[in-house]
Amino acid sequence: MKKKILSLLLCMMMVVSLAVGCGTKTENTQTNETSNGSNGEVTLTLWSIATESDAFHPAYTKAIADFEAANPGVKIVHETFENQSYKTKIKSAVAANELPDIFYTWGGGFSKPFVESGKVLALDDYFTEYKDELPEAALTNVKFDGKLYGSTYTTPLSAIFYNKKMFEENGVKVPTNWDEFIAACKTFKEKGITPIGISAKDTWVIAMTHDNLVLKSAGPEKVAAALTKSGQTYNDPDFIAASAKLRELIDMGAYSEGSAGLSNDEASAMFYNGDVAMFITGSWMAGSLQTDPENPEDFDVFPFPAVGGNGKATDFMGGATDSFMVNASTPNPDIAAKAAFELARSISKYAYLDGAGVAAWKVDYDDSSVNPITKKIAGFASEATSFTIWYDTLMEAEDAGEYLALLQELYMGNISPEDFAAAMANQLEQ
């Protein structure tokens, strides 16, 4: 009898054990499904350079909120990084297979190695739904070998922002050519005012001026041919003349003292505070000018002037390159691709309404509230005869890194314009 009872107890324990085992297995299966996005909440990680101090940050925040509201169960974790350090981080992430689901990047040569390494998802099949809202022309710099790998959201361009009040009080006219620009700088210098703010620590800020000088000297065809290694040497009189003009500004004391130690944020703050009269940067500054200075109405913008040579005043550095790409290894490719397009569409709208950037997507909403500086820049874009994306974006990553290093040496006076052109030619011939 005792043996029967003992046997019965053992059987019952086995049944309970099996039931618990089955229950545990089911729970694990559900957990795996949730993490893979097939059941429950899907979490997508997005990397960008839209830090809290960036003019695009509010647009990102609104766009993410809209997407999450329209897609219940989807959560977007937005991680931001400073511009210069991000360029290193994203390259390292590609090499280490540690990309987030969606990542901000620049089109052209900067992202070409990412695509060639097979780390980026092709988006052609997903673009079909949005092709009536996003012009093909805005996607030129995110297409490689005929396939689409990114979704752009703005058409930035370089321009010269200036303090209208300082110009008027000192009898300085808005320059329309290089000679007038130099004359304006000399007038400010004579009155004890620093003409131009700049960061030589964040080298891309120097490039904003240098790239424009080369474009307006050599013209868009020669610049593109040289930087993409298409039969044009960089050791060319037009390129040397452009670098010499940068040295002209430096040697005359046009830039703020201590620029070698200033970050872009610090240099920009000097402009907002009225310590310098002008600042040469991308169109995104239009948004910051509505919030950062005490008197936004004191500021305005004009195109970088013609300098003589092959370029025109209507040739602009810039174009649609700011984009989202999708990690080819994301466990949720469909929702990540959808997010890449829909976030881009919303950011295009909100950033334009905020005055942070010129919309790349179709403007099918009331834009009467857009600030006059951004509208003026949109006018520059609509009348442009050409767009040439910035050097460090158009060139391949290795060439871009060497360019920025050489440019800093040129700015500091360690090499001459001739040495700079020769070194660039050598780099691009490798």
C-alpha positions as CSV (number, residue, x, y, z in Angstrom):
1,M,0.0,0.0,0.0
2,K,2.8,2.3,0.9
3,K,4.6,1.5,-2.4
4,K,1.4,2.4,-4.3
5,I,1.1,5.7,-2.5
6,L,4.8,6.5,-3.1
7,S,4.4,5.6,-6.8
8,L,1.3,7.9,-7.0
9,L,3.2,10.7,-5.4
10,L,6.1,10.3,-7.8
11,C,3.8,10.4,-10.8
12,M,2.1,13.6,-9.5
13,M,5.5,15.3,-9.0
14,M,6.5,14.4,-12.6
15,V,3.3,15.8,-13.9
16,V,3.8,19.1,-12.0
17,S,7.4,19.2,-13.1
18,L,6.4,18.8,-16.8
19,A,3.7,21.4,-16.4
20,V,6.2,23.9,-14.9
21,G,8.7,23.1,-17.6
22,C,6.1,23.7,-20.3
23,G,5.1,26.9,-18.7
24,T,8.7,28.2,-18.6
25,K,9.2,27.3,-22.2
26,T,6.1,29.2,-23.3
27,E,7.2,32.3,-21.3
28,N,10.6,32.2,-23.0
29,T,9.1,31.9,-26.4
30,Q,6.9,35.0,-25.7
31,T,9.9,37.0,-24.5
32,N,11.8,36.2,-27.7
33,E,8.9,37.2,-29.8
34,T,8.6,40.5,-28.0
35,S,12.4,41.3,-28.5
36,N,12.1,40.4,-32.2
37,G,9.2,42.8,-32.6
38,S,6.6,40.2,-33.7
39,N,4.6,40.6,-30.6
40,G,4.3,43.4,-28.0
41,E,6.4,46.6,-28.1
42,V,9.1,47.2,-30.7
43,T,12.0,49.4,-29.7
44,L,14.0,51.2,-32.4
45,T,17.2,53.0,-31.6
46,L,18.0,56.2,-33.5
47,W,21.3,58.0,-33.5
48,S,21.6,61.6,-34.6
49,I,23.6,64.9,-34.1
50,A,20.4,66.8,-33.1
51,T,21.7,67.5,-29.6
52,E,19.6,69.7,-27.3
53,S,21.5,72.8,-28.5
54,D,21.0,71.9,-32.1
55,A,18.3,73.8,-34.1
56,F,16.8,70.5,-35.3
57,H,16.3,69.1,-31.9
58,P,12.7,70.3,-31.4
59,A,11.8,68.9,-34.9
60,Y,13.2,65.5,-34.0
61,T,11.3,65.5,-30.7
62,K,8.0,66.3,-32.4
63,A,8.5,63.9,-35.2
64,I,9.3,61.0,-32.8
65,A,6.2,61.8,-30.7
66,D,4.1,61.8,-33.9
67,F,5.5,58.5,-35.1
68,E,5.0,56.7,-31.8
69,A,1.4,58.0,-31.6
70,A,0.6,56.8,-35.1
71,N,2.3,53.4,-34.4
72,P,1.2,52.1,-31.0
73,G,3.6,49.6,-29.6
74,V,6.6,51.2,-31.3
75,K,9.1,53.1,-29.1
76,I,12.0,55.1,-30.5
77,V,15.0,55.7,-28.3
78,H,16.8,58.8,-29.6
79,E,20.5,59.1,-28.8
80,T,22.4,62.2,-29.8
81,F,26.1,63.1,-30.3
82,E,28.1,66.2,-31.1
83,N,28.8,66.6,-34.8
84,Q,32.6,66.0,-35.0
85,S,32.7,63.1,-32.5
86,Y,29.8,61.5,-34.3
87,K,31.7,61.1,-37.5
88,T,34.2,58.9,-35.7
89,K,31.5,57.0,-33.7
90,I,29.4,56.1,-36.7
91,K,32.5,54.8,-38.6
92,S,33.5,52.7,-35.6
93,A,30.0,51.4,-35.3
94,V,29.9,50.3,-38.9
95,A,33.3,48.5,-38.5
96,A,32.2,46.8,-35.3
97,N,28.7,45.8,-36.5
98,E,27.2,47.9,-33.7
99,L,24.9,50.2,-35.7
100,P,21.6,51.2,-34.2
101,D,18.4,50.4,-36.1
102,I,18.3,53.9,-37.7
103,F,21.2,56.3,-37.9
104,Y,21.7,59.9,-39.1
105,T,24.4,60.2,-41.7
106,W,25.6,62.4,-44.6
107,G,25.1,61.2,-48.2
108,G,27.9,61.1,-50.9
109,G,31.3,59.9,-50.2
110,F,30.9,59.9,-46.4
111,S,28.3,57.0,-46.5
112,K,29.6,55.2,-49.5
113,P,31.9,52.9,-47.5
114,F,29.0,52.0,-45.2
115,V,26.9,50.9,-48.2
116,E,29.7,49.1,-49.9
117,S,30.3,47.1,-46.7
118,G,26.8,45.8,-46.9
119,K,25.8,47.3,-43.6
120,V,23.0,49.5,-44.9
121,L,19.5,48.4,-46.0
122,A,18.3,49.2,-49.5
123,L,15.1,51.3,-49.3
124,D,13.8,51.2,-52.9
125,D,10.8,48.9,-52.1
126,Y,9.8,51.2,-49.2
127,F,10.2,54.4,-51.1
128,T,7.3,53.7,-53.4
129,E,4.8,54.9,-50.8
130,Y,6.5,58.3,-50.5
131,K,7.7,59.1,-54.0
132,D,5.0,61.7,-54.6
133,E,6.1,63.6,-51.5
134,L,9.9,63.5,-51.8
135,P,11.5,64.5,-55.1
136,E,14.0,62.2,-56.7
137,A,16.4,65.2,-56.9
138,A,16.6,65.2,-53.1
139,L,17.8,61.7,-53.1
140,T,20.8,62.0,-55.5
141,N,23.4,61.8,-52.7
142,V,21.9,58.8,-51.0
143,K,21.8,56.6,-54.1
144,F,24.7,54.2,-54.9
145,D,24.9,52.0,-57.9
146,G,21.3,52.8,-58.8
147,K,19.9,51.8,-55.4
148,L,18.4,54.0,-52.7
149,Y,19.9,53.8,-49.2
150,G,18.7,56.9,-47.4
151,S,15.8,59.2,-46.8
152,T,16.7,63.0,-46.7
153,Y,14.8,65.7,-44.9
154,T,16.4,69.1,-45.6
155,T,18.3,71.0,-48.3
156,P,20.9,72.9,-46.3
157,L,23.3,75.4,-48.0
158,S,26.1,77.7,-46.8
159,A,25.4,81.4,-46.4
160,I,26.7,84.4,-44.5
161,F,24.7,85.5,-41.5
162,Y,25.2,89.0,-40.4
163,N,24.2,91.5,-37.7
164,K,22.1,94.1,-39.5
165,K,22.3,96.6,-36.6
166,M,26.1,96.5,-36.6
167,F,26.2,96.9,-40.4
168,E,23.8,99.9,-40.3
169,E,25.5,101.6,-37.3
170,N,28.9,101.4,-39.0
171,G,27.8,102.3,-42.5
172,V,28.7,99.0,-44.0
173,K,26.8,97.8,-47.1
174,V,25.9,94.2,-47.6
175,P,28.6,92.8,-50.0
176,T,27.7,91.4,-53.4
177,N,31.3,90.5,-54.5
178,W,34.6,89.7,-53.0
179,D,36.0,93.2,-53.1
180,E,33.0,94.5,-51.2
181,F,33.3,91.7,-48.7
182,I,37.0,92.6,-48.0
183,A,36.1,96.3,-47.8
184,A,33.4,95.4,-45.2
185,C,35.9,93.5,-43.1
186,K,38.4,96.3,-43.2
187,T,35.7,98.8,-42.1
188,F,34.8,96.7,-39.1
189,K,38.5,96.2,-38.2
190,E,39.1,100.0,-38.4
191,K,36.2,100.5,-35.9
192,G,37.6,97.9,-33.5
193,I,35.0,95.2,-34.4
194,T,35.9,91.6,-35.2
195,P,34.3,91.0,-38.7
196,I,33.8,87.2,-38.7
197,G,33.3,84.6,-36.0
198,I,34.8,81.1,-36.5
199,S,35.8,77.9,-34.8
200,A,39.1,76.5,-35.8
201,K,38.7,73.8,-33.2
202,D,35.8,72.3,-35.1
203,T,37.5,72.2,-38.4
204,W,34.3,71.8,-40.4
205,V,33.5,75.5,-39.5
206,I,36.6,76.7,-41.4
207,A,35.6,74.4,-44.3
208,M,32.3,76.4,-44.6
209,T,34.3,79.4,-45.8
210,H,37.0,77.5,-47.7
211,D,34.6,75.3,-49.6
212,N,32.7,78.3,-50.7
213,L,35.8,80.1,-51.8
214,V,36.9,77.1,-54.0
215,L,33.4,76.7,-55.5
216,K,33.2,80.4,-56.4
217,S,36.8,80.3,-57.8
218,A,36.9,77.0,-59.6
219,G,33.2,76.4,-60.4
220,P,31.1,73.3,-59.6
221,E,32.4,71.1,-62.4
222,K,36.0,71.4,-61.5
223,V,35.4,71.0,-57.8
224,A,33.3,67.8,-58.2
225,A,35.8,66.3,-60.7
226,A,38.8,67.0,-58.3
227,L,37.1,65.7,-55.2
228,T,35.7,62.5,-56.8
229,K,39.0,61.8,-58.6
230,S,37.5,62.2,-62.1
231,G,40.4,63.6,-64.0
232,Q,40.9,67.1,-62.4
233,T,44.0,67.8,-60.3
234,Y,43.7,69.8,-57.1
235,N,47.0,71.4,-57.8
236,D,45.3,74.0,-60.0
237,P,45.5,77.8,-60.0
238,D,41.8,78.2,-59.2
239,F,42.1,76.0,-56.1
240,I,45.3,77.8,-55.0
241,A,43.7,81.2,-55.5
242,A,40.8,80.1,-53.2
243,S,43.1,79.0,-50.4
244,A,45.0,82.3,-50.8
245,K,41.8,84.2,-50.2
246,L,41.2,82.3,-47.0
247,R,44.8,83.3,-45.9
248,E,43.9,86.9,-46.9
249,L,41.1,87.0,-44.4
250,I,43.2,85.4,-41.7
251,D,46.2,87.7,-42.2
252,M,44.1,90.8,-42.1
253,G,42.7,89.7,-38.7
254,A,39.1,89.2,-39.9
255,Y,38.5,86.3,-37.5
256,S,38.0,86.3,-33.7
257,E,41.1,85.9,-31.5
258,G,41.5,82.5,-29.8
259,S,39.5,80.7,-32.5
260,A,41.8,77.7,-32.3
261,G,40.3,76.9,-28.9
262,L,36.7,77.8,-29.7
263,S,34.1,75.1,-30.4
264,N,31.3,75.9,-32.9
265,D,28.8,76.5,-30.1
266,E,31.2,79.0,-28.4
267,A,32.0,80.8,-31.7
268,S,28.3,81.0,-32.6
269,A,27.5,82.4,-29.2
270,M,29.9,85.3,-29.9
271,F,27.9,86.1,-33.0
272,Y,24.6,85.9,-31.2
273,N,25.9,88.2,-28.5
274,G,27.0,90.9,-31.0
275,D,30.8,90.3,-30.5
276,V,31.3,89.7,-34.2
277,A,29.5,91.0,-37.2
278,M,29.3,87.9,-39.4
279,F,29.2,84.1,-39.3
280,I,29.6,81.8,-42.2
281,T,27.8,78.5,-41.8
282,G,24.9,76.3,-42.9
283,S,21.3,77.4,-43.2
284,W,20.4,75.7,-39.9
285,M,21.7,78.8,-38.1
286,A,18.4,80.5,-39.2
287,G,16.6,78.5,-36.6
288,S,19.0,79.3,-33.8
289,L,18.7,83.0,-34.6
290,Q,15.1,82.9,-33.6
291,T,15.8,81.6,-30.1
292,D,19.4,82.3,-29.1
293,P,20.1,86.0,-29.5
294,E,18.4,88.6,-27.3
295,N,17.2,90.5,-30.4
296,P,16.5,88.1,-33.3
297,E,15.3,91.0,-35.5
298,D,18.9,92.3,-35.6
299,F,20.0,89.5,-37.9
300,D,19.8,88.6,-41.6
301,V,21.6,86.6,-44.3
302,F,23.2,87.0,-47.7
303,P,24.7,84.6,-50.2
304,F,28.4,84.0,-50.2
305,P,29.7,86.5,-52.8
306,A,31.3,85.7,-56.2
307,V,35.1,85.9,-56.0
308,G,36.0,85.8,-59.7
309,G,36.8,82.8,-61.8
310,N,34.5,80.1,-62.9
311,G,31.9,80.1,-60.1
312,K,28.7,82.2,-59.9
313,A,27.0,83.9,-57.0
314,T,24.2,81.4,-57.5
315,D,26.4,78.3,-57.1
316,F,25.9,77.1,-53.6
317,M,27.7,74.7,-51.3
318,G,25.1,72.3,-49.9
319,G,22.3,70.1,-51.1
320,A,20.2,67.3,-49.6
321,T,22.7,65.1,-47.8
322,D,21.4,64.9,-44.2
323,S,19.6,61.6,-44.1
324,F,18.5,58.5,-42.2
325,M,19.8,55.1,-43.1
326,V,18.7,51.8,-41.8
327,N,21.0,49.1,-40.3
328,A,20.8,46.0,-42.7
329,S,20.9,43.8,-39.6
330,T,18.0,45.4,-37.7
331,P,15.6,42.7,-36.5
332,N,12.7,45.0,-37.6
333,P,13.5,46.1,-41.1
334,D,9.9,47.0,-42.2
335,I,9.1,49.2,-39.3
336,A,12.6,50.8,-39.2
337,A,12.4,51.6,-42.9
338,K,8.9,53.1,-42.4
339,A,10.3,55.2,-39.5
340,A,13.2,56.4,-41.6
341,F,10.9,57.9,-44.2
342,E,8.1,59.1,-41.9
343,L,10.5,60.7,-39.4
344,A,12.3,62.4,-42.3
345,R,9.0,63.7,-43.6
346,S,8.0,65.1,-40.2
347,I,11.4,66.6,-39.5
348,S,11.4,68.3,-42.9
349,K,8.1,70.0,-41.9
350,Y,8.8,70.9,-38.3
351,A,12.4,72.1,-39.0
352,Y,11.1,74.3,-41.8
353,L,8.3,75.7,-39.7
354,D,10.9,76.3,-36.9
355,G,13.2,78.0,-39.3
356,A,16.0,75.4,-38.8
357,G,16.1,74.2,-42.4
358,V,14.8,74.3,-45.9
359,A,12.3,71.5,-46.5
360,A,13.3,68.6,-48.8
361,W,9.8,67.1,-48.8
362,K,6.8,68.6,-50.4
363,V,5.4,71.6,-48.6
364,D,1.6,70.9,-48.4
365,Y,0.9,72.8,-45.3
366,D,0.7,76.5,-44.2
367,D,4.2,77.9,-44.0
368,S,3.1,81.6,-43.4
369,S,4.7,81.4,-39.9
370,V,8.2,80.6,-41.2
371,N,10.7,83.3,-40.2
372,P,11.9,85.6,-43.0
373,I,15.5,84.5,-42.8
374,T,14.6,80.9,-43.6
375,K,12.2,82.0,-46.3
376,K,15.1,84.0,-47.8
377,I,17.4,81.0,-47.8
378,A,14.6,78.9,-49.4
379,G,14.6,81.6,-52.1
380,F,18.4,81.2,-52.6
381,A,17.8,77.4,-53.0
382,S,15.1,77.9,-55.5
383,E,17.3,80.2,-57.6
384,A,20.5,78.2,-57.3
385,T,22.3,77.3,-60.6
386,S,24.1,74.4,-58.8
387,F,24.5,72.6,-55.5
388,T,27.9,71.0,-54.6
389,I,27.9,69.1,-51.3
390,W,30.5,70.0,-48.8
391,Y,34.0,68.7,-49.3
392,D,34.0,66.4,-46.3
393,T,30.8,64.8,-47.5
394,L,31.5,64.6,-51.2
395,M,35.0,63.0,-50.7
396,E,35.5,59.5,-49.4
397,A,36.1,59.4,-45.6
398,E,39.8,58.9,-45.7
399,D,40.3,61.9,-48.1
400,A,37.9,64.0,-46.0
401,G,39.9,63.4,-42.8
402,E,43.1,64.4,-44.5
403,Y,41.4,67.5,-46.0
404,L,40.3,68.8,-42.6
405,A,43.7,68.1,-41.1
406,L,45.4,70.1,-43.9
407,L,42.8,72.8,-43.7
408,Q,43.6,73.4,-40.0
409,E,47.3,73.5,-40.9
410,L,46.5,76.1,-43.5
411,Y,44.5,78.2,-41.1
412,M,47.2,78.1,-38.4
413,G,49.8,79.2,-41.0
414,N,51.8,76.0,-40.9
415,I,51.5,75.5,-44.7
416,S,51.1,77.8,-47.6
417,P,48.2,77.7,-50.1
418,E,50.6,76.2,-52.6
419,D,51.6,73.5,-50.1
420,F,47.9,72.9,-49.3
421,A,47.0,72.4,-53.0
422,A,50.0,70.0,-53.6
423,A,49.2,67.9,-50.5
424,M,45.5,67.7,-51.5
425,A,46.5,66.6,-55.0
426,N,48.7,64.0,-53.6
427,Q,46.0,62.7,-51.3
428,L,43.4,62.5,-54.1
429,E,45.8,60.7,-56.5
430,Q,46.3,57.8,-54.1
